[in-house]
């Protein structure tokens, strides 16, 4: 009888340990924003890439944890002497998650689709330099550029440049089909998005069997979710909640950097923001330190133009508009607005926008600018502000990497137009000499600051919190992504 009990106990332990090991290959990740859809090639929302980049979808290249360009679906490439022709050798034996083969035809389809006149790609500028895309053979693609572009390989690593199949491109918004190490399983709208490991993946297998992206929109709910174990990781955690977790040995708290220039955007063609004195007045009225303390728990790094302080091309222009209420009032008087004016401030959901908006409204009120705060959901923001340019002021963090060129886009929501700036960006795209590029980037930053195109606030910090037994998450965010390819449980 004792022997039988011993056997039963041992069997129970084996089953328990097996169940524990199985569970340890699953992961629940908290995200604060639900994507509007699941197609990275058809939307500007960062939340799309935060779920799908490198996990479900892949491009010719990919961006690594340190911002470096790495091979992805292209195993190698050669560049012509004149810098205009890129010949990509593709991995063989790659399949989409629906079982169809990946080949050079899919690359041509994806790039031609992204740069077409009717393209809905949010970053069409990434493909503007492409002249032709040719299929040499099923495993080789030749891309000829109109002119040399030093950033081309980097551009092909953006989420907007992932490769999709013609058979499934139209359903990717609801049921994404890619070539990555995870495949889409389910989207319970308002609740979660679940990915499972793709056993047919062509590359190195991932450690996780299942990854559920749990949508936790209320920042106050994030800490209880972690403490209870319902969620094991928040790669992008609310800075104001860090103090409640820091020091708890069950968790790692990792503070890194992003490419997120957090700005007070202004509609440069809408009166009175079409006047330089008004935009400069707003810049002088902003107290960056108070905004950073209140909206990012003091962790943001102040910026004076559209460039990350971590970038080697960064020029510190934060001294151009020191907080000066008297100067702000003087400039408004010069603009004929000594009695101030009223405007709206549309705020998307992230805490940096909602908290920062309250602080900025108070600061602008001190100089006679009365702001009506209008909270909007992301879908509304993308429609009203980003697409239709129906706004006065808004706050958003531009998390796309190396994106200073957006100010040269004539259809962009800033409504900014400066031919000198445009020429610098055009020259930059043609220049591969590193010293010349640094000079041009410095000049571009200075023009944006002088024109006070937007109110430059701070670089968004990346605060990550996850179970201490997890490893492989990115410390920094060189792009907007939660790359799970190296994430695993250590015990």
N, C-alpha and C positions, 0 to 999 in steps of 0.2 A: 504493500500500500504506500509506504514512504517513497519507494522507488518510483511508483507511478506519479505521485505528487511532484517529485523532483523533475520528472520528464515533462509534466504539464507546465511547471514553473519555467523551465528552460525554454520550452516552446513559446510560452507567452512572452518571455524576454526577447527572443528572436523576432517575433512578430512586432513587438513594440519598437525594437531598434530598426526594423525594416521600415515601419511606418514613419518613424522619425527621419530616417535617411531619405525617404521619398518626399516627405514634407520639406526637407531642407533643400530640395531641388526646385522648390516653388518660391515665388517672391511676390509680395504686394507692395507696389510703389505708389506713393501719394503724389498726385499732381493737383495744382490749384485751379487750372483752367481746362475746361472740356474743349477739345478741338471742334470747330464748326463742321468739319468733315475730315476725311482721312486720306486725302490726295495731296502730297507735298508739291505737286506740279501745278496746282490750281488754287493756291491760297496763300495769303501773307501771314496767317496766324502762326506764331512760334509754337503753339501747343501741338500743331500737327507733327512737326519734326521731333518734338520732345517725346513722342510715342514711337514714331515710325523710322526715323533716320538711323541707318546702319543696322536696324533690327529687322524690319520688313523689306525696306527698299534700299537699293545700292546704286551707285553711279559708276562711271568709268574710273573715277578716283574717289577717295574719301579723305576727310579731314580727321587727323588724329587728336589725341588728348592734349598735345602741346601745340596744336595749330598747324602741324606739318601735313604736307600732301603725301598720301599713301596710295598704292595701287588698290583697286577694288575689282570691278568686273574686267578692267584692263590689267593684264598681268605685266605688261611692259609697253613702252612707247618710244618712238624716235621723233626727233624734230629736225626739220630741214635747216640748212645753213642760213636761210633768210628768215627763219623763225615763223614762217607762215603755214607750213604743212606739218600736221601731227598725224603720225601713223600709229594706231593703237592695235596691239595684239591682244585679243580677248581670251579669257579662260574658256576652255572647252568643257563640255559635259555639264554645263550649268542649265538648270531648269527653273522655270517660274513655279510658284506654289500650286498652280493648277495642273502641273505636269507637262506643260508645253515647253519646248526648247527655247533657250536664249541664244541669240546669234547677232551678227552684225546688222541684220534687217531691223531688229528691235532698237538698236542704237540710232540708226538713221531715222526711224519713225519717231523716236522720242525727241531727238534734237530738232528735226524738222517741225514737229508739232509745237515745241516750245517757242520757236522763233517765227511761227506763222503769223500772218496779219490778224487772224482771229484767235490767237492764243490768249488763254486766260492765265498764263503763268505770271505770278506776281513779280518775278525778277527777269523779265524779258531782256533787260540790259546785259545779262550774263551771256547771252547768245548773239548779241548784236554784231560781234566781230566775225562770226561764221559766214563764209561765202558758200561753201558746198560741203556736203557730207556724202561720201562715196563708199559703197560696199565693195571691197576688194575681193573678199571671199568670206565665207561664214564666220571666220575667226579674225578678220582684219577689217578695220575701218580707217579710211583716210579723211581727215577733216582739214580743209583749206580755209585759212582766215583771210579776210580782206586786207589786214595789216597785222604785223606782229603784236602780240598781246602777252605781256609778261605774266599776267595773272590767269591765263587760260586754264592751266591744269588745276589751279585752286578753284576757279569758277565751276569746273566740272565736278568738284567735290561738294557743292552746295546741295541741300535737300531739294531745291527747285530743279536740279539737273539729274535727278535719279532716272533710271531707265525703266520704262513701263512697256507692256506688251500691247499691240494693237487689239488683240482679242479681248482684253480686260480693261483697257484704259478708261472706258466710260463708266465702269462700275467701281472704280477705286475710291470714290468718295464715301461709299458705304461698305464695300467689301474689298479692301486693298489686296492686290496680288503682286508680290514682288519676287525677288530672288534671294532675300536675306536669310540669316540663320533662324529667324522666327517667322512663323506665319500667323496670319490673323485668324482668331477663333470666334470672337464675339464682341459686340458693342452693345452694352445695356445703357442706353442713352440716359444721361444724368447720373449714372452710377459708376460704370467702369468699362475699360477696354481690355480684353484679354488676348494675349499672344501665347502661342505654344511653340516648342522647339520643332524645327523642320528637320526631320531625320534624313531628308534627301539633300541637305545643304551641301554645296560644292566645296566649301572652305573648311576651316578649322571648326569643329563642333563647339557649341556653347555649353556651359555647365548647367544652366537652368533649364528645367523642363517646361515651366510655365511662368509667365510674368503678367500679373494683373495690374493695370494702371487704374488705381482707385481715385475717383474724382472727389476731392475734398476742397470745396470752394470757400468754406468758412475757416479762416486762419485760426480761430479759437478752438476748432475741432481737431487740429493737427496734433497737438501735444497729447490729448487723451488717446487718439488713435495709435500713436507711437507707444505710449506707456502701457496700453492694453495688449499690444502685439498685433492688433488688427492690421496695421500698416508697419512694414519693417524699414522703409526708407522714404525720405523726402529729399531727393537730390537738389531741389530748389525750395528751401525752407524760409518761412517768414522771419526776417532778422529780429523783429521785436519779440519773438517767442524763444530765442536761443537761450536766454537766461534760465528758462524753466527746464532745459535739458542739459546744459553745460555742467559738467562735473558728475553726471550719472554714468557710472562705468559700463552700463549696458549699451551705451550709444557712442558713436564717433560724431564729433562736430567738426566739420572741415570748412574753413572760410577761404574761398579762392576768388578769382577774378572772372569777369565776363567780358563780352564785347558789347555790352549794353549801355550805349550813351543815352542817359535819361534826360529828356529835354521837355521844355515848355514850348510846344510847337505853336507857331503863329501862321495864320492865313495871310501870306504876304500880298495878296491882291485884293483883300477886303478892307475897306476903310474902317478904322483909322490905321490898321496895321500895315498898310501900304506906304506909310511914312516912316522914314528912318528914325526920326526923333522919337516917335512913339515906341518903336521896338527897342531903341537904346534906353529909353526911360524905364521900360519894363525890366531890362537887364540890370540897370542900376538899383531898381527897387527890390530885386531878389536877394535874399540873405541865404547863400548856399549852405552855410554851416547849420542854420536853424532847420533848413529843409532836410539836410542829410541826417541830422540828429533825430528829427521827428518822423522821417519816412523810411530810413534805412538803419535805424538803431546806431547811427554814427559810423556805420561801416562803409558807406559810399566814399569814393574818391572824387573831389571836385574836378570839373573839367571846364575849359573856356572855349572849346570848339569841338568839332565832331571827330574825336580820335581818342582811343583808349590810352590812358597813361602807361599801360604796359607795352604799347607799341613803340618800337624804336624810332618811328617817325613823329612821335608826339611832341608838340610844342606847347609849353605851359602858357596859356593866355588868360588864366583866371584873374590876373590883375588888371585886365582891361576894363572890367566893369565891377569895381568893388561896391559893396553895399553902401549906397549913398542916396538917402531919401530926398535931400535938398536938390541934388543933381537931377534926380528923376523928375521932380516937380518943375524944375527949370526947363527941362527938355519938353515936357508936356505944354508948358506955357509958350515955348517957341513954336510948337505945332498948332497953337491956337486952341489948346484944350486945358486952359488953366483951371477950369471948373471940373475937369475930369471927364469920364464917360463910362457908359455901361457896356458890358460884353458878357458872353457866355463862355463857360469852361466845361467842356465835355470830358468826363473822366471814365475810362474803362475800368474793369474790375480789380486789377492788381492793387495790393495795399500801397505800393509805392505811389500809385496815381491817386487813389482815394485819400490817403493821408497827406501826401504832398500837396494835393489840390486845396485842402483846407488851409494849410499853412500859406501857400502862395496867394490864395484869395485874401487872407488877412494882410499879407505884406503889400499887395497891390492896393488894398483899401486905404492904406496909410498914405498913398500918393494920389488918391482920388479916383482910382479905377475900381468900379463896383462890379464884381463878377457874380453872375448867377451860375451856381454849380449844377450841372446836369449829369447825373450818373447814367452811364449806358452800359449795356452788355457788349461782349466782344463782337457779336454779329452786327449789332447796331453801329458800333464804332467803325468796323470795316466798311459798312455800307455808307454811313453818313459822312464820316470824316475821311477815311482813306480813299474811298472810291469817288464819292460825290463832292468832296471838299466843302461840305456844308457845316462849317464850324468857324468860330473865332479863335479860340485857344483850346489846346488839349495837352495832356501829359502822357508820354509813352516812352518806353525804353526800346531803342533800336538795337536789337540783339544780333543783327546780321553782321558778320565780320567784314572789316575793310570796306565799309559801305559809304564812304564820304562822297562817292560819285552820285548818290541819289539826289543831291542838290542840283545836279545838272540835268535831271530828267524833267522835261517840260510838262508831263502829265502827272507829276508827283504832287502829293497833297499839300506841300509847303507853298506851292504856287510861287516859287522863287525863280528869278530870271536874271542872270549876270553873265554876259558874254565873256568877260575876262576869266571868270571861274570856269566856264565851259571849255575855254581854250586850254586851261591848265589840265583839266581832266582828260581832254582829248590827247594832249601831249603825254600825259602820264600813261595812257593806254598803249602808246607807241614806244615807250621808253623801257629798256631793260637794265640800263646802267643804274646801279644801286644808289650812287651818290646823287645823280640827277633826280631819281625818284624821291629821295629824301627832301631835296630842295623843293620840288614841285608840291609834295604833300604839305610841306611847311607853308608855302605860299597859299595853298588852298585853305588850310586851317585859318590863316590870318584874314583872308577875304570874308569867310563866313562869320568870324568874330567881329570884324569891322562893320559888316552889314547887319549884325545882330539879327540874323535870319530867324533864329529861335532863341529861347532862353536856355543856355547850356547849364545844366545842373550838376550831375555827377555820374560817375561810372557805376552801374549797378553791381553790387557784390554778389557772388555766388555763395550762398550758405547751404551746405549739405549736411543732413543728419540721417544716419542710418545705424542699423544694428551693428554692434561692435564685432560680430562674427562674419560680417560681410566685407568683401574686398573687391576692387575692380571698378568702382565708380570713378568718374572724372572729378578731380579736385577743382579744376577751372572749367570755364565754358567758352572755348574758342569759337564754337558755333552753338546754336540752340538745339541741344540734343541730350538724350539720356541713352547713351550707347551702352548696351548690356552685354556686348560680346565678350567682355573679360570679367563680368561680375559673377561671383560665386560665394557660396558659404564655406567658411574655413573649418567648420566643425558641425 
